[in-house]
Amino acid sequence: MEISVKIAWALLAVLHVMPALSAFVPGLIERLYGVSPDGEIGTLLVHRGVLFFAVLMVAVVAIFHVPSRRLASIVLMISMIGFLIVFWRAGMPTGDLRKIAITDAVGVLPLAYVCLNAWR
C-alpha cells in the first residue's frame, strides 16, 4: 500500500509542476494564462507560481516523509478544493479556468486517497 500512496503523492506533485514553473519561467504566465508577466496581474501570477512551488514542495516532501503527510494533505486540500469552490462561486467560467478546475477535480481522487491514508 505504501507504494500506491507514494504514487498518489507524486501525481499530486506533478499536477503542480506547470503552475510552479511559472514563478521561474515568466513566459509561462503568458502561455498558461494569456497575461503578460509584466504589470500588476503578471506580478500576482508570478507570485501565484511561487505559492504553487511551495505546494509542490510539500507534496514532494510527503512522498518521502510520512510524519508530514497530515499537514501536507491539509495544504493540498486548501489549495485544490479552495480553487474549486472559488471557481464554482464565479459561475464556473469557460476557458483556461475551466481547464484548471478540471485538473483539480481529477486531482481530488489521489488527494482523497492520500488523505484517507494520512488520517487513518
N, C-alpha and C positions, 0 to 999 in steps of 0.2 A: 504493500500500500504506500510506503514512503516514496517509492519511485514515481507513482502516479501523482502524489501531492507535489513533488518537486517539478514534475512536468506542468502541472496546473499553475504553479507559481511562475515558471518560465514563460508560459503562454501569457500570463498577465503582464510580465515584464515586457515581452515582445509587443503587446498592444500599446505600450507607452513609449516605444523607441522613436517613432517618427515625430510625435509632438515634442519629445525631449530634445531631439536633434535640432529642432528649430531655434533653440537657445544658442546653438553653436554654428549653425549654418543659416544665416539670415535669409538667404534666397528661398529657403523652405517656407518662410512666412508667406511669401507671395504665392508659391506653388500650392501650399495647403489651404490657405485662407483667402487668396485673392487680394491681399492687402500688402502695400509696400512696407518693408521693415522699418522705414524711416517714419517719423512723426509719432504722434501720441498713441494711436491704435497699434501701430507696429511695435512700439516700445512695450506696450502692455502684452502683446502676443509673444514677444521675446521673453518677457518675464514669465509668462504662462509656460513657455518652454523650460525655463529654469525650474519651475514648480513641478512640471512633469518629469524632469530629470530626477528630482527628489523622490517622486512616486516610483519611478523606475528603479532607483537605487534601493528603496525599501523592499520592493518585490524581489530584487536580486539577493539582498541580504536574507530574506525569508526562505529562499531556496536552500541555503546552507545553515542557517542559524534558527533552529526550532524554537527557542525561547522568544524570538522576536515575532513569531507568526501571529499572535493575537493582536498586537499593536499594528502590525503590517496589514492585517485584514481590515482593521478599522480605517486605516488611512485609505486603502483602496476602495472600501465601501463608500466613504465620504466623497472621494473623487468621482467614481463611476456612477453610483446611484444619485449622487448630488447633481451631476450633469444631466442625467435622465429626467430628474424632477424639474430642473431649470428648463430643459428642452420642452417638456410637456406643458409647463406653465406659459411658455412662449407660443403655444399653439402648434407645436410640432412643425416648424417651418421646413420647407423643402430645401434642397441644395446641399452644400457642404456640411451644414449642421446635422442634417439627417444622416449623412454617412457616418459622422462621429457617433451619433446616437445609436445607429445600428451596430457599430463596432462595440460600443459599451454594452449594449443589450446582449450581444453574443458573449461578451466577456463576463456577464453575470453568471454564466454556468460554471466556468472554472473558479470564479470568485465564491460562489456558494459552496463549491466543493472544498476549497481551502478554508473557508470559514467553519464549515462543519468539522473539518479535521482539527483546526486550531482551538475550537471551543468545546470539543467533546470531553 
